[in-house]
Amino acid sequence: MRKVLYILGQLDDLDVHWLARAGRRRAVADGEAIIRQNEPSPAVFLLIEGKLAVEVAGIGRVALLQSGEILGEMSFIDNSPPSATVLGTGPALVLEIAKPVLLTKIEADAGFGLRFYRAMAFFLSDRLRIAQTRKASGGKVSLQDEAMQVDELEEGVLDNVALAGDRFGRMLRILATAPG
């Protein structure tokens, strides 16, 4: 859940409302891949409910993602093909935001673009810190380690946690009433 707080904590209420309306709810079946390694991904995803597995060819499962995780953000940022496959592990629900729609919004609304890319920078910086800590500890630190996650939240992000949680709740309510 904390990952979505990075994103929604940097965006404003209108941005979050736009994301909920511009995206579409998508059910993901058990075993269904929404992102395939080395194949262009057409969207950025927000995991609303359920779990998704991240698998890397030749390695296997490297992560199990839960509600609030962002997916496809690296390929969105650098336009490279995904470095892993993401698939359902049981039923799941995602918010799918098509890349062309997101790019059009960023080009038309510089304020949104600034907030969106700042949120991505916080998010990716956090992921890198966790990976470095994990590597330094010989792989003994889990990416889902709650104690580590709490310790790693920076003060500027903590200020927005309650607001971000409220925004996530509102996004879920919008999605619950949206067709699709």
Secondary structure, DSSP 8 states (H G I E B T S, - for coil): -HHHHHHHHHS-HHHHHHHHHHSEEEEE-BT-EEE-TTS---EEEEEEES-EEEEETTTEEEEEE-TT-EESHHHHHH----SSEEEESSSEEEEEEEHHHHHHHHHH-HHHHHHHHHHHHHHHHHHHHHHHHHHHTTT-S-TT-HHHHHHH--HHHHTTHHHHHHHHHHHHHHHHHS--
